[in-house]
Amino acid sequence: MVCDAYEVDGHRFRVRSTSEAFGSWIRYALDEYRTEPTPDDESLRTYSVVANDGGRLGRSFNILYAGTADVTRTLDRGFLARCLLREIDAFRHPSRADAVFLRAGVIEVDGCLALVPSFFVPMLSGVRRRAEKRGIHAPGGTVATLELGSGDLVTPRWSIEMPPDAIEALARYVREEADDVREYFPVEDGERRHLDAVLGLAAEPTASAEAKPRAESTLELSVAAMNLRVLGGKGFRAIAKAVAKSASIAVNWSSKDEMLDALVNAASLARDELRPAP
């Protein structure tokens, strides 16, 4: 077990890993922010990485936890590494003014790109294999970024200080042959995509998927924006534009299987709403 304390702009946290190799890479990538341990570190926010070093039979997920919540489960350790760095980079998002930074998840359901509240992410992570069989791609992560002006989903530039080869260096620490699966975020570096749907939790427990007022979705995304105080009206307009171009849908469920049904139904509603009139 590797466990170290770090500090980014006054935010202290711990990162621990079950893998010595992955833990060594974390130390390399985040060396700028490593701090001396203190007696109070047990109370710090902790990111836990359960990484497969390739010695086990069969394939097992690599898992990133924020506290006790799954941020992602993936077979791709490079993806796991980027997901961890994105979570840490988010400590600086409240002070940035170059985009709208949301605490939200991004999923795709049969090609329908949707934003979901961040608390959806651990639930989807826990049923990942079942979700993928239903055409739901929920790679993980609780950070989403909207471009100012367009409201489109984009990937932000890194704001934390890292070695230039931080991502590529993972291969030096972790055996390459054990990681032949490659996974991608719905929006990769340099891409811009408009959202098809903004999903929220329905008030009625019997509602699988139903239309929701766009004003409610706009308000919920504004609450989820980490830097709205810095952006002011520019940020709110970007959120409103993103919602205006998307289907606004509420979902609810009482079991994991119903959750997957609700997301599939929501994607169908979104496609119907956004389909051009004949």
C-alpha positions as CSV (number, residue, x, y, z in Angstrom):
1,M,0.0,0.0,0.0
2,V,1.3,3.5,-1.0
3,C,-0.3,6.4,0.8
4,D,0.8,10.1,0.6
5,A,-0.6,13.5,1.5
6,Y,-0.8,16.3,-1.0
7,E,-1.9,20.0,-1.0
8,V,-3.3,22.0,-3.9
9,D,-4.1,25.7,-3.3
10,G,-4.8,25.0,0.4
11,H,-6.8,21.8,-0.2
12,R,-5.1,18.9,1.6
13,F,-5.9,15.4,0.6
14,R,-4.5,11.9,0.5
15,V,-4.0,9.4,-2.4
16,R,-3.4,5.8,-1.6
17,S,-3.0,2.8,-3.9
18,T,-3.0,-0.9,-3.4
19,S,-0.4,-1.1,-6.3
20,E,3.2,-0.1,-5.5
21,A,3.8,0.6,-9.2
22,F,0.8,2.8,-9.6
23,G,1.5,4.5,-6.3
24,S,5.0,5.3,-7.5
25,W,3.6,6.9,-10.7
26,I,1.2,9.0,-8.5
27,R,4.3,10.3,-6.6
28,Y,6.0,11.2,-9.9
29,A,3.0,12.9,-11.4
30,L,2.0,14.9,-8.3
31,D,5.4,15.5,-6.8
32,E,4.9,19.3,-6.9
33,Y,2.1,18.9,-4.3
34,R,3.4,16.2,-2.0
35,T,3.6,17.3,1.6
36,E,4.9,15.9,4.9
37,P,2.4,13.7,6.7
38,T,0.7,15.0,9.9
39,P,-1.3,13.4,12.7
40,D,-4.5,14.8,11.3
41,D,-4.2,13.2,7.9
42,E,-6.6,10.4,8.7
43,S,-9.4,13.0,8.5
44,L,-8.4,14.2,5.0
45,R,-10.4,13.6,1.9
46,T,-8.9,10.4,0.4
47,Y,-8.7,9.1,-3.1
48,S,-8.1,5.4,-3.1
49,V,-6.8,3.5,-6.2
50,V,-7.3,-0.2,-6.4
51,A,-5.1,-1.1,-9.4
52,N,-4.5,-4.5,-10.9
53,D,-0.7,-5.0,-11.5
54,G,-1.4,-7.8,-14.0
55,G,-0.6,-10.7,-11.8
56,R,-4.2,-12.0,-11.4
57,L,-6.0,-14.5,-13.6
58,G,-8.6,-13.0,-15.8
59,R,-9.5,-9.3,-16.0
60,S,-10.5,-7.3,-13.0
61,F,-11.5,-3.6,-12.8
62,N,-9.2,-0.9,-11.6
63,I,-11.2,1.3,-9.3
64,L,-10.9,4.9,-8.2
65,Y,-12.7,5.9,-5.0
66,A,-13.3,9.4,-3.7
67,G,-14.0,8.5,-0.1
68,T,-16.3,5.5,-0.3
69,A,-17.8,6.5,-3.7
70,D,-16.7,4.9,-6.9
71,V,-15.5,7.5,-9.3
72,T,-14.7,5.0,-12.0
73,R,-14.2,1.3,-12.7
74,T,-12.1,0.5,-15.7
75,L,-9.8,-2.0,-17.3
76,D,-7.6,0.8,-18.7
77,R,-5.1,2.1,-16.1
78,G,-4.2,5.0,-18.3
79,F,-7.9,6.1,-18.2
80,L,-7.9,5.6,-14.4
81,A,-4.8,7.8,-14.1
82,R,-6.4,10.6,-16.1
83,C,-9.6,10.3,-14.1
84,L,-7.6,10.7,-10.9
85,L,-5.8,13.8,-12.2
86,R,-9.1,15.4,-13.4
87,E,-10.5,15.0,-9.9
88,I,-7.4,16.6,-8.4
89,D,-7.4,19.4,-11.0
90,A,-10.9,20.2,-10.0
91,F,-9.6,21.8,-6.7
92,R,-8.6,24.8,-8.9
93,H,-11.8,25.0,-10.9
94,P,-13.7,27.4,-8.5
95,S,-11.2,30.1,-9.2
96,R,-11.0,29.7,-13.0
97,A,-12.8,31.9,-15.5
98,D,-12.1,30.1,-18.8
99,A,-15.1,27.7,-18.8
100,V,-18.0,26.5,-16.7
101,F,-16.8,23.7,-14.4
102,L,-19.6,21.4,-13.2
103,R,-19.7,18.6,-10.6
104,A,-21.5,16.2,-12.9
105,G,-21.1,13.0,-14.8
106,V,-21.1,12.5,-18.5
107,I,-22.7,9.4,-20.0
108,E,-23.6,8.1,-23.5
109,V,-26.7,5.9,-24.1
110,D,-26.6,4.5,-27.7
111,G,-24.9,7.7,-28.9
112,C,-27.0,10.1,-26.8
113,L,-24.6,12.3,-24.8
114,A,-26.1,13.3,-21.5
115,L,-25.1,15.1,-18.3
116,V,-26.2,13.4,-15.0
117,P,-25.9,14.6,-11.4
118,S,-22.6,13.5,-9.8
119,F,-24.3,11.2,-7.4
120,F,-25.4,9.1,-10.4
121,V,-21.7,8.2,-11.0
122,P,-21.1,5.7,-8.2
123,M,-24.4,3.9,-8.9
124,L,-23.5,3.5,-12.6
125,S,-20.0,2.5,-11.8
126,G,-21.3,-0.3,-9.6
127,V,-23.3,-1.9,-12.5
128,R,-20.9,-1.1,-15.3
129,R,-21.0,-4.4,-17.1
130,R,-24.8,-4.5,-17.0
131,A,-24.9,-0.9,-18.2
132,E,-22.7,-1.6,-21.2
133,K,-24.9,-4.5,-22.2
134,R,-27.8,-2.0,-22.4
135,G,-25.8,0.4,-24.5
136,I,-24.9,2.7,-21.6
137,H,-21.3,4.0,-21.6
138,A,-20.6,5.6,-18.2
139,P,-16.8,5.7,-18.0
140,G,-16.8,7.7,-14.7
141,G,-15.5,10.9,-13.3
142,T,-17.5,13.7,-11.6
143,V,-16.2,16.7,-13.6
144,A,-17.8,18.2,-16.7
145,T,-16.8,21.3,-18.6
146,L,-19.0,23.7,-20.7
147,E,-17.4,26.1,-23.2
148,L,-18.3,29.7,-22.6
149,G,-20.4,31.1,-25.4
150,S,-21.5,27.9,-27.0
151,G,-22.4,25.8,-23.9
152,D,-20.8,22.8,-25.7
153,L,-19.1,20.1,-23.7
154,V,-15.3,20.4,-23.9
155,T,-12.2,19.1,-22.2
156,P,-10.4,21.8,-20.2
157,R,-6.7,22.5,-20.1
158,W,-4.8,21.2,-17.1
159,S,-4.2,23.7,-14.4
160,I,-2.2,21.6,-11.9
161,E,1.6,21.5,-12.4
162,M,2.8,18.1,-13.7
163,P,5.8,16.7,-15.6
164,P,5.2,17.1,-19.3
165,D,5.2,13.3,-19.7
166,A,3.0,12.6,-16.7
167,I,0.4,10.5,-18.6
168,E,3.0,8.8,-20.9
169,A,5.2,8.0,-17.9
170,L,2.6,5.6,-16.5
171,A,4.0,2.9,-18.9
172,R,7.4,3.2,-17.2
173,Y,5.8,2.3,-13.8
174,V,3.1,-0.2,-14.8
175,R,3.7,-3.2,-17.1
176,E,2.4,-2.4,-20.6
177,E,1.3,-5.9,-21.5
178,A,-1.1,-6.0,-18.7
179,D,-3.1,-3.0,-20.0
180,D,-4.2,-3.6,-23.6
181,V,-7.6,-2.1,-23.2
182,R,-8.0,1.6,-24.1
183,E,-10.9,3.6,-22.9
184,Y,-11.9,7.2,-23.7
185,F,-14.0,10.0,-22.1
186,P,-17.0,11.0,-24.2
187,V,-15.2,14.3,-24.9
188,E,-11.4,14.0,-25.5
189,D,-8.7,16.7,-25.8
190,G,-9.5,19.1,-28.6
191,E,-13.1,17.9,-29.1
192,R,-16.3,19.9,-28.7
193,R,-19.7,18.2,-28.5
194,H,-23.1,19.6,-27.8
195,L,-25.2,17.8,-25.2
196,D,-28.3,15.8,-26.3
197,A,-29.8,15.6,-22.8
198,V,-29.6,16.9,-19.3
199,L,-30.9,14.4,-16.8
200,G,-32.0,14.9,-13.3
201,L,-33.8,13.0,-10.5
202,A,-37.6,13.0,-10.8
203,A,-39.6,14.0,-7.7
204,E,-42.1,11.1,-8.2
205,P,-40.6,7.7,-7.5
206,T,-42.9,6.1,-10.1
207,A,-41.5,8.2,-12.9
208,S,-39.1,6.2,-15.1
209,A,-38.3,9.0,-17.5
210,E,-40.3,12.1,-18.3
211,A,-39.9,15.6,-19.7
212,K,-38.7,18.2,-17.2
213,P,-38.9,22.0,-17.4
214,R,-35.7,23.4,-18.8
215,A,-35.7,26.1,-16.1
216,E,-35.3,23.4,-13.5
217,S,-32.4,21.8,-15.3
218,T,-30.7,25.2,-15.7
219,L,-31.1,25.9,-12.0
220,E,-29.7,22.5,-11.1
221,L,-26.6,22.9,-13.3
222,S,-26.1,26.4,-11.9
223,V,-25.9,24.9,-8.4
224,A,-23.5,22.3,-9.7
225,A,-21.2,24.9,-11.3
226,M,-18.1,25.2,-9.2
227,N,-17.0,28.7,-10.5
228,L,-20.3,30.5,-11.1
229,R,-19.3,33.2,-8.6
230,V,-16.3,34.0,-10.8
231,L,-18.1,33.8,-14.1
232,G,-21.4,35.5,-13.1
233,G,-23.7,36.1,-16.1
234,K,-21.3,34.6,-18.6
235,G,-21.5,31.2,-16.8
236,F,-25.2,31.3,-16.4
237,R,-25.7,32.1,-20.1
238,A,-23.5,29.2,-21.1
239,I,-25.5,26.8,-18.9
240,A,-28.8,28.2,-20.3
241,K,-27.5,27.7,-23.9
242,A,-26.5,24.1,-23.1
243,V,-29.9,23.3,-21.7
244,A,-31.7,25.1,-24.5
245,K,-30.1,22.8,-27.1
246,S,-30.7,19.7,-25.1
247,A,-33.7,17.6,-24.0
248,S,-34.4,18.1,-20.3
249,I,-35.5,14.9,-18.7
250,A,-36.2,13.6,-15.1
251,V,-35.6,9.9,-14.2
252,N,-36.3,7.8,-11.2
253,W,-36.0,4.1,-10.2
254,S,-36.4,1.7,-7.3
255,S,-33.7,-0.9,-8.3
256,K,-30.5,-1.0,-10.3
257,D,-32.2,-2.7,-13.3
258,E,-34.9,0.0,-13.3
259,M,-32.2,2.6,-13.2
260,L,-30.8,1.2,-16.5
261,D,-34.3,1.0,-18.0
262,A,-34.9,4.7,-17.0
263,L,-31.7,5.9,-18.7
264,V,-32.5,4.0,-21.9
265,N,-36.0,5.5,-21.8
266,A,-34.5,8.9,-21.2
267,A,-32.3,8.6,-24.3
268,S,-35.3,7.6,-26.4
269,L,-37.2,10.6,-25.2
270,A,-34.2,12.8,-26.0
271,R,-33.9,11.5,-29.5
272,D,-37.7,12.0,-30.1
273,E,-37.5,15.6,-28.9
274,L,-34.4,16.5,-30.8
275,R,-35.4,14.8,-34.1
276,P,-36.1,17.4,-36.8
277,A,-39.7,17.7,-37.8
278,P,-40.6,16.1,-41.1
